[in-house]
Amino acid sequence: MSKITVVTELYDRNEELERYEYPGVLVDNNHAFYIDAEYRTVILERVNYVSGEYLTTGGPGAVGFDLPVDDVTFFDRITEMSAIELLSKLVRRSKEGA
């Protein structure tokens, strides 16, 4: 997996373009994992490589999943993790011990 920046561009109510950039990793030519640290969520989404950037595609079926995680710092070393280690980070654990 290669580290990339995933870009989402959306129009706001005033039809102004808003741009968001997220650290991510390319899973295959058209899919990337990326992290939204503000919401502590890992997202698998379809992306297109356009003008040197990986842009989210939006639309129905674009998001494979979005998972809340307890700690986003694991993403810094995602390319070094085993599959088991990655899955253990993606499984959110309750702080209440439930």
Backbone as ProteinMPNN parsed JSONL, in Angstrom:
{"seq_chain_A": "MSKITVVTELYDRNEELERYEYPGVLVDNNHAFYIDAEYRTVILERVNYVSGEYLTTGGPGAVGFDLPVDDVTFFDRITEMSAIELLSKLVRRSKEGA", "coords_chain_A": {"N_chain_A": [[0.848, -1.182, 0.0], [0.538, 2.189, -0.84], [1.294, 5.362, 0.561], [-0.834, 8.168, 0.365], [-2.49, 11.304, -0.428], [-5.83, 11.906, 0.078], [-8.395, 13.57, -1.559], [-11.307, 15.431, -1.07], [-13.814, 17.173, -2.647], [-16.345, 19.498, -2.303], [-19.373, 21.307, -2.883], [-20.539, 24.139, -1.135], [-23.416, 25.714, 0.486], [-23.456, 28.167, -0.763], [-22.555, 27.631, -3.235], [-19.801, 27.565, -3.343], [-16.654, 26.09, -3.754], [-15.492, 23.669, -1.541], [-12.655, 22.229, -0.11], [-11.207, 19.292, 1.11], [-8.552, 17.586, 2.622], [-7.092, 14.447, 3.266], [-4.997, 12.145, 5.057], [-4.015, 9.12, 3.528], [-4.054, 5.716, 2.235], [-3.368, 3.917, -0.683], [-5.313, 1.304, -1.797], [-5.99, -0.23, -4.023], [-6.056, 0.438, -7.577], [-8.339, 2.031, -7.655], [-9.378, 2.453, -5.089], [-9.185, 3.662, -1.739], [-8.024, 3.743, 1.631], [-8.71, 6.122, 4.073], [-8.224, 8.559, 6.692], [-10.331, 10.367, 8.785], [-9.512, 12.443, 11.02], [-10.769, 14.256, 12.724], [-13.323, 13.221, 13.203], [-12.574, 10.77, 14.053], [-12.543, 8.478, 12.305], [-12.159, 5.826, 10.026], [-12.15, 5.443, 6.567], [-13.114, 3.619, 3.729], [-12.992, 4.211, 0.415], [-14.048, 4.77, -2.971], [-11.81, 6.085, -5.349], [-10.523, 8.41, -7.8], [-7.76, 8.992, -9.923], [-6.791, 12.084, -10.705], [-5.344, 14.658, -12.434], [-2.938, 14.434, -10.95], [-3.845, 13.999, -8.364], [-5.631, 12.125, -5.855], [-8.919, 11.834, -5.991], [-11.985, 11.688, -4.216], [-14.889, 9.913, -5.292], [-17.587, 10.146, -4.742], [-21.219, 9.824, -4.693], [-23.648, 7.112, -5.113], [-22.698, 4.069, -3.602], [-20.011, 4.711, -3.424], [-18.633, 4.815, -0.998], [-17.124, 2.274, 0.694], [-16.988, 1.448, 3.351], [-17.29, 3.042, 6.549], [-15.632, 3.416, 9.515], [-15.737, 4.011, 12.943], [-12.954, 4.658, 15.044], [-10.917, 4.026, 17.934], [-8.442, 5.232, 18.279], [-6.592, 7.318, 16.271], [-3.922, 7.432, 15.664], [-2.611, 5.139, 14.781], [-2.68, 5.147, 12.075], [-0.5, 6.402, 11.013], [1.428, 4.489, 10.706], [0.366, 2.578, 9.055], [1.122, 1.309, 6.668], [3.072, -0.393, 7.486], [1.947, -2.318, 9.016], [0.699, -5.589, 9.914], [-1.935, -7.618, 8.472], [-3.605, -8.659, 10.478], [-2.979, -6.99, 12.635], [-3.872, -4.526, 11.607], [-6.641, -5.053, 11.308], [-7.308, -5.41, 14.005], [-7.047, -2.822, 14.934], [-9.081, -1.58, 13.583], [-11.349, -2.577, 14.708], [-13.497, -1.34, 16.903], [-13.262, -0.775, 20.344], [-15.191, -0.863, 23.268], [-15.097, 1.62, 25.75], [-16.249, 1.195, 28.13], [-16.103, -1.417, 28.751], [-18.004, -3.2, 27.893]], "CA_chain_A": [[0.0, 0.0, 0.0], [1.28, 3.446, -0.93], [0.683, 6.504, 1.244], [-1.302, 9.209, -0.548], [-3.444, 12.264, 0.13], [-7.149, 11.767, -0.533], [-9.023, 14.881, -1.63], [-12.748, 15.519, -1.282], [-14.25, 18.52, -3.004], [-17.796, 19.633, -2.197], [-19.887, 22.67, -2.972], [-21.336, 24.537, 0.025], [-24.722, 26.324, 0.168], [-23.237, 29.323, -1.63], [-21.931, 27.115, -4.445], [-18.353, 27.733, -3.262], [-15.987, 24.796, -3.643], [-14.737, 23.39, -0.321], [-11.691, 21.158, -0.361], [-10.724, 18.619, 2.309], [-7.469, 16.644, 2.35], [-6.94, 13.452, 4.324], [-3.945, 11.159, 4.829], [-4.595, 7.852, 3.133], [-3.242, 4.707, 1.565], [-4.005, 3.353, -1.86], [-5.546, -0.132, -1.642], [-5.825, -0.669, -5.408], [-6.078, 1.614, -8.453], [-9.547, 2.84, -7.507], [-9.883, 2.481, -3.716], [-8.223, 4.114, -0.735], [-8.371, 3.962, 3.033], [-8.217, 7.39, 4.604], [-8.644, 8.816, 8.063], [-10.856, 11.684, 9.165], [-9.095, 12.508, 12.425], [-11.744, 15.033, 13.504], [-14.406, 12.319, 13.603], [-11.953, 9.494, 14.404], [-13.179, 7.512, 11.424], [-11.431, 5.311, 8.868], [-13.089, 5.302, 5.463], [-12.69, 2.981, 2.485], [-13.81, 4.876, -0.598], [-13.599, 4.754, -4.354], [-11.103, 7.303, -5.734], [-10.001, 8.523, -9.159], [-6.519, 9.766, -10.024], [-7.068, 13.173, -11.635], [-4.378, 15.768, -12.378], [-1.954, 14.226, -9.897], [-4.473, 13.868, -7.048], [-6.636, 11.086, -5.675], [-10.177, 12.486, -5.623], [-13.118, 10.814, -3.917], [-15.822, 9.95, -6.414], [-18.943, 10.475, -4.307], [-22.297, 9.084, -5.333], [-24.058, 5.826, -4.542], [-21.735, 2.988, -3.61], [-18.623, 5.187, -3.398], [-18.036, 4.479, 0.295], [-17.196, 0.855, 1.025], [-17.375, 1.482, 4.76], [-16.651, 4.013, 7.433], [-15.569, 2.798, 10.83], [-15.144, 4.798, 14.027], [-11.826, 3.995, 15.709], [-10.588, 4.633, 19.22], [-7.191, 5.99, 18.213], [-6.234, 7.515, 14.868], [-2.474, 7.497, 15.474], [-2.125, 3.946, 14.099], [-2.672, 5.372, 10.634], [0.849, 6.841, 10.635], [2.259, 3.328, 10.37], [-0.524, 1.587, 8.447], [1.805, 0.535, 5.626], [3.999, -1.324, 8.141], [1.171, -3.221, 9.867], [0.18, -6.843, 9.361], [-3.39, -7.596, 8.294], [-4.223, -8.892, 11.791], [-2.805, -5.771, 13.419], [-4.779, -3.521, 11.049], [-8.015, -5.401, 11.686], [-7.506, -5.172, 15.436], [-7.205, -1.372, 15.116], [-10.358, -1.174, 12.992], [-12.438, -3.033, 15.572], [-13.603, -0.387, 18.007], [-13.53, -1.395, 21.639], [-15.932, -0.011, 24.2], [-14.332, 2.089, 26.925], [-16.996, 0.782, 29.318], [-15.891, -2.833, 28.999], [-19.212, -3.961, 27.544]], "C_chain_A": [[0.891, 1.241, 0.0], [0.545, 4.554, -0.194], [0.353, 7.589, 0.225], [-2.074, 10.257, 0.249], [-4.736, 12.098, -0.645], [-7.838, 13.125, -0.444], [-10.516, 14.725, -1.877], [-13.083, 16.969, -1.582], [-15.774, 18.545, -3.032], [-18.181, 21.089, -2.377], [-20.751, 22.964, -1.755], [-22.639, 25.181, -0.441], [-24.603, 27.504, -0.789], [-22.58, 28.939, -2.953], [-20.432, 27.405, -4.514], [-17.74, 26.345, -3.05], [-15.206, 24.713, -2.339], [-13.88, 22.165, -0.577], [-11.189, 20.612, 0.972], [-9.653, 17.619, 1.893], [-7.266, 15.74, 3.555], [-5.747, 12.556, 4.026], [-4.587, 9.816, 4.498], [-3.572, 6.891, 2.583], [-4.054, 4.132, 0.413], [-4.11, 1.846, -1.69], [-5.416, -0.826, -2.995], [-5.952, 0.58, -6.276], [-7.259, 2.544, -8.212], [-10.124, 2.887, -6.104], [-8.783, 2.902, -2.749], [-8.856, 4.074, 0.647], [-7.908, 5.369, 3.358], [-8.833, 7.646, 5.959], [-9.15, 10.238, 8.2], [-10.615, 11.792, 10.666], [-10.1, 13.26, 13.287], [-12.859, 14.144, 14.03], [-13.898, 10.933, 14.005], [-12.585, 8.34, 13.628], [-12.23, 7.122, 10.294], [-12.453, 5.01, 7.787], [-12.405, 4.55, 4.319], [-13.592, 3.559, 1.409], [-13.183, 4.732, -1.975], [-12.95, 6.102, -4.666], [-10.724, 7.241, -7.215], [-8.744, 9.367, -9.119], [-6.725, 10.808, -11.12], [-6.058, 14.288, -11.401], [-3.422, 15.653, -11.19], [-2.515, 14.099, -8.494], [-5.456, 12.705, -7.046], [-7.896, 11.743, -5.133], [-11.234, 11.448, -5.298], [-14.145, 10.98, -5.026], [-17.223, 10.376, -6.007], [-19.965, 9.592, -5.004], [-22.575, 7.75, -4.671], [-22.969, 4.77, -4.687], [-20.28, 3.419, -3.535], [-17.914, 4.782, -2.106], [-18.241, 2.992, 0.56], [-17.613, 0.664, 2.469], [-16.728, 2.674, 5.424], [-16.772, 3.476, 8.846], [-15.003, 3.778, 11.852], [-14.023, 3.988, 14.674], [-11.512, 4.739, 16.996], [-9.388, 5.565, 19.139], [-6.751, 6.098, 16.763], [-4.733, 7.471, 14.612], [-1.904, 6.267, 14.772], [-1.95, 4.19, 12.614], [-1.297, 5.826, 10.137], [1.732, 5.673, 10.197], [1.461, 2.212, 9.698], [0.18, 0.729, 7.398], [2.773, -0.496, 6.201], [3.267, -2.413, 8.927], [0.814, -4.515, 9.138], [-1.341, -6.703, 9.224], [-4.108, -7.765, 9.629], [-4.133, -7.638, 12.65], [-3.747, -4.664, 12.93], [-6.225, -3.809, 11.447], [-8.283, -5.145, 13.159], [-7.678, -3.682, 15.721], [-8.552, -0.882, 14.59], [-11.561, -1.614, 13.812], [-12.457, -2.137, 16.8], [-13.959, -1.12, 19.292], [-14.217, -0.398, 22.562], [-15.054, 0.362, 25.377], [-14.992, 1.62, 28.215], [-16.85, -0.704, 29.617], [-17.086, -3.699, 28.68], [-18.92, -5.036, 26.545]], "O_chain_A": [[1.867, 1.324, 0.745], [-0.675, 4.68, -0.305], [1.152, 7.891, -0.661], [-2.282, 10.108, 1.453], [-4.743, 12.142, -1.875], [-7.862, 13.751, 0.616], [-10.94, 13.99, -2.768], [-12.68, 17.876, -0.854], [-16.41, 17.725, -3.694], [-17.407, 21.992, -2.061], [-21.594, 22.152, -1.377], [-22.932, 25.191, -1.637], [-25.535, 27.805, -1.535], [-22.109, 29.798, -3.699], [-19.858, 27.484, -5.6], [-18.245, 25.539, -2.269], [-14.366, 25.566, -2.053], [-14.325, 21.191, -1.184], [-10.793, 21.374, 1.854], [-9.83, 16.888, 0.918], [-7.265, 16.19, 4.701], [-5.499, 12.233, 2.864], [-5.579, 9.423, 5.113], [-2.386, 7.203, 2.478], [-5.257, 3.897, 0.527], [-3.101, 1.178, -1.461], [-4.8, -1.887, -3.097], [-5.954, 1.689, -5.742], [-7.184, 3.73, -8.536], [-11.263, 3.322, -5.934], [-7.615, 2.549, -2.914], [-10.048, 4.332, 0.816], [-6.815, 5.767, 2.955], [-9.834, 7.033, 6.331], [-8.49, 11.191, 7.787], [-11.402, 11.301, 11.475], [-10.267, 12.936, 14.463], [-13.293, 14.296, 15.173], [-14.691, 10.029, 14.267], [-13.087, 7.374, 14.203], [-11.583, 7.975, 9.685], [-13.491, 4.401, 8.049], [-11.25, 4.822, 3.99], [-14.813, 3.417, 1.473], [-11.969, 4.592, -2.123], [-13.481, 7.147, -4.29], [-10.619, 6.163, -7.801], [-8.666, 10.342, -8.372], [-6.821, 10.475, -12.302], [-5.938, 14.8, -10.288], [-3.133, 16.639, -10.513], [-1.755, 14.09, -7.526], [-6.032, 12.346, -8.073], [-7.947, 12.157, -3.974], [-11.374, 10.449, -6.004], [-14.261, 12.049, -5.625], [-17.971, 10.909, -6.827], [-19.615, 8.722, -5.802], [-21.84, 7.312, -3.786], [-22.392, 4.6, -5.761], [-19.391, 2.569, -3.578], [-16.73, 4.445, -2.122], [-19.37, 2.51, 0.64], [-18.471, -0.162, 2.782], [-15.752, 3.236, 4.929], [-17.857, 3.13, 9.312], [-13.914, 4.317, 11.657], [-14.139, 2.772, 14.831], [-11.802, 5.928, 17.13], [-9.326, 6.57, 19.847], [-6.559, 5.081, 16.096], [-4.309, 7.473, 13.457], [-0.808, 6.342, 14.216], [-1.157, 3.512, 11.961], [-0.973, 5.649, 8.962], [2.666, 5.849, 9.415], [1.839, 1.042, 9.766], [-0.133, -0.453, 7.256], [3.242, -1.376, 5.479], [3.901, -3.331, 9.448], [0.649, -4.537, 7.918], [-1.947, -5.791, 9.787], [-5.106, -7.093, 9.887], [-5.099, -7.265, 13.315], [-4.346, -3.951, 13.736], [-6.946, -2.907, 11.874], [-9.375, -4.708, 13.522], [-8.385, -3.316, 16.66], [-9.099, 0.103, 15.084], [-12.662, -1.091, 13.638], [-11.547, -2.173, 17.627], [-14.844, -1.975, 19.314], [-13.847, 0.775, 22.613], [-14.351, -0.483, 25.933], [-14.368, 1.644, 29.276], [-17.394, -1.203, 30.602], [-17.17, -4.831, 29.157], [-19.825, -5.768, 26.144]]}, "name": "protein", "num_of_chains": 1, "seq": "MSKITVVTELYDRNEELERYEYPGVLVDNNHAFYIDAEYRTVILERVNYVSGEYLTTGGPGAVGFDLPVDDVTFFDRITEMSAIELLSKLVRRSKEGA"}
